[in-house]
Amino acid sequence: MPDGRILFTDLDGTLLTDDRMVSEGNRRAIADALERGNYIAAATGRAVNSAKMIMEELGLTLPGCYMIAFNGSVLYDCYEKRILQQETIPVPDVCRLFEAAHHAGIYIQTYNRNEILTERKTKELDYYAEMSGLTYRLMPDLGHETLKEAYKVLLIYQNGREVLEAFQKENEHWAKERLNSFFSSSEFLEYTPAGVSKGSAVRNLCQYLGIPLEHAVAVGDEWNDISMIQAAGIGAAVKNAVDAVKEAADYVTQRDHNLDAVAEVIDRFLL
């Protein structure tokens, strides 16, 4: 059994600042944690390639560095550069979500391992591609014949969460047994394979590494982080987290994501 602890940290709104940078304080704390025999895992809704760019920029390609991508659909070893586990949404369910989103007038996209896949170019696509750094492929005939894999599905609506909440409720009758759905921000409604979440990925990676869950620390800020905060032995919410995350957490940082919140968690629970 490994001696160290493992930190699961969300990226956007947690490790990353508003400028999508990582502070020097957080960089030093992560380096100290690794040097002392701990493990680091980024846990994000981002695609593999998008999260890899951040991990590589941080130098987190050493032994003990891992990544949860697509909100739990992929576990990735950043040192060995290989996927450890992956799950995908059945193509018929992806197509059904696309049809429902078209009917509701909501932008929708899915992914393969490296790209955004969607049917047309919109302002939502431009916004997301710029934020994530991902390339995209337009597939006007996206469907059973053209789609081979889908790690998650994302709906984006920027003029009120209520529209996405209504979509989630209207499709619950068929989706709840087949898919997991949750908000990763007020603008993003996400669907992953059934039973897949950041929390399930925390449990799976700890099992793979032989690390007891009580030696896991997780920190995040949004609704999609609640499952990993509850799964880990210690769950932390950053100061800027939504209220639901703070209520689920064992600890709330005194600093926010722009002021070394992750370093605060590392100093308190890993060093």
N, C-alpha and C positions, 0 to 999 in steps of 0.2 A: 504494500500500500504506500503511495507517495506520502512524503512528510508534509509537503506544502499545502497551502490553501489555493483556491481558485477564485478569481474575480471575473464575474460576468458584467460587462458594462455596455449599456446602450450607447449609440453614437450620437445621433442628432438630438440636441437639447440636453445631453448628459456629458459625454466626453468632448463633443465638439462645441465650440462657441457659436455665437450668432453669425460670425464670419466663416463658419465651417473650418475653423483652425483648432489645433490642440495646444493648450497653453504650456509654457515651459514648466510650470509647477506640476501639471499632470504628467508630462513626459518624464520628469525626474522621478516622480513617485512610481510610475509603471516600471521604469528601469530598476529602481530599488527593489520592488516587489519580485521581479524576475531574478535579480541577482541573489536574493535570499531563498530561492528555491520554490517560489510560488508560480502559479499559472495565470495567464491572462486570456480571456475569451471576449472578443467583441460580439455583442448580440444585437442584431439589427434587422430591420425590414428590408434593407438594401439588397440588391442583387450581389452575387458573388464578385463580379468584376468591380463593381462600385466600392464595395467594402475592402476588397484587396488593395485598391489604390491607396486607401487610408492606412491600412496596416503596413504596407510597404513604405509609405512616407514616414511612418513612425518608427520604422526599423523593427516592427514586430513580426519578424520572419525567423525568429530563433526557436530552438526547442522550448516547448511550453506555451507557445502562442497558437491560439485557435480562433475560430470564427463561427458564429451562427448567422446564417444568411436567410433571406426571405422569411423572416419571422419564425424560423424553426424548421423550414423545409430542407435545409442543407447544413450539415456539420462539415467544417473544413479545417484541415491541418495546415497552418500557415508556414510551417517549417518544411514539411514534406511536400507541400503544394499539391495536395490531393483531397478529394472528397471522401469523407469517412462514412457518411450516411446521407441519403436523400430520399425524399418523397415528393410525388407529384399529384396534381389534381387530374382526375379522369377527364379526357377531352370532351365527352358529352356534357359534363357539368360546366366546363369552361364555356362551351357554346351556349348553354342555357343562360348563364350569367350575362353573356354578351347580348343575347336577344332581349333579356329583361331590361338591361341598361339602355339599349336603344329605345325600347318602348317608353322608358321613364325619362329619356332625354339627358342621360348622365354619361359623361366620358368614362371609358373603361379600357384597361390595357392588361396584358399578361406578359410573361417573360419566358425565354429560354435561359440557359445558364449565363449568357453574355449580353443579351439585348432585350430592349423593350419591344414587344410585339403588339401592334394595334392596327386598326383599319383605316384611320385617316389622320391627317395632321391637324392639330387644334392648338389653341393657346394653353390648354392643360398639358398637352404633350410637350410643348416647348418649355413650359415651367418645370416639369418634372425632369426632363432630359438635362436641362441646365443645372438643376440642383444635384442630380445624382452623378453627372458625368458620363452617363451611359449613352451609347448609340441606340438607334431604334430602326426597326424595319416595318414599313407599311405593308399590310397584307389585306387588301380589300376583300379577298375571298377567304379570310381566316375561318377555318372550320375543320371538320373531321379529316379532310384530305391533306391539309397543309400544316396542321398543328401536331407536332410529335410529342411535346412535353410542355408542362406548365407548372412552375413551382409555386406560383401564387397568382391571384387576380387582384387588381387594384382599381377601385372606382374613385374618381376625383370630382368633387363639386365644391366650388369656392364661394358660393353665395348662401351658405346656411347649412349647418349640420342636419337640420330637420329633414331635408330632402333625402339624405343618405340614410337616416334613421328609418324613414318610411320605406325606402327600398329594402333595407335589411328585414324589416318586419313583414313586408309583403311577400318576400321570398323564403321566409323561415319555414313554411310548411313543407317544402321539399329539400331545402338546403341544410337544415339543422342536423339531419342524420348522416349527411354526406360530406359536409364541409364545416370548417371552423371559421367564424366571422367575428371581426372586432375592429375598433377604430384605432389607428395609429396617430391620428391628429383629427381636429375637427373637420378637415377637408378630405381625409383619406379613410375610406372603408375598404378593408382587406379581407380576402378569402384565402385560406390555406387548406391543405388536405385535412380530412377529419382527424381530430386528436392531435394536430400539430400546432404548436405554439412555442414561444420562447421558453416557457416552463417545461414543456416536454423535452426540448433540446437540452436544457440544463440537466435534467435527470439522465438523459441518454449520454451526454458527454461525461458526466461524473461517473456513470457506470463504466463507460469505455476506459476512462483513465484510472479507475479504481479509487476515486476520491469520494469519501462519504459526503452526503449532501450537507451535513452539519458543518463541513469545512468549506462550503461554498458561500460566497458573498455576491449579491447581485444589486446593481444600482441602475435606476432609470427614471423616466419623467412622464411617460404617457401610458394610456390605457393598455396598449399591447405589451407593456413591461410588467403588468401586475402578476401575470402567471409566473414569471421567473422570480420576481420578488417573493412570491409565496412559496415557490419550490426550494429556494436556497435556504441554507441555515440562517443566514442573516440577510434581510432585505432592506435596502436603503432607497430613499427617494431624495432627489436633489431638491434644493430650495424652490426652484422654479417648476416643480412637478405639479400636475393637476391634482386636485384634492383627493380623488379616488386612489391615486398612487400613494399619497402621503398616508392615507388611512390604512392601506395594506402593509405599509412598511414598518420595520422595527426601529428605524432610525431615519431622521430627516436632517440633511446637511444644513449647516449654518451659512454655507456659501452656495452660490448658484453656478450654472454651467459655464458662465463667463469668468468665474473666479475660483477655479481649481476645486470644484466640488468632488471630482473623482479622487483627487489627491487626498482630500479630507477623509474619504471612505477608506482609502488604502492605509493611511497613517493610523487610523483608528482600529481597523479590523485585520490588517494583513501584516503590518510591520511590528 
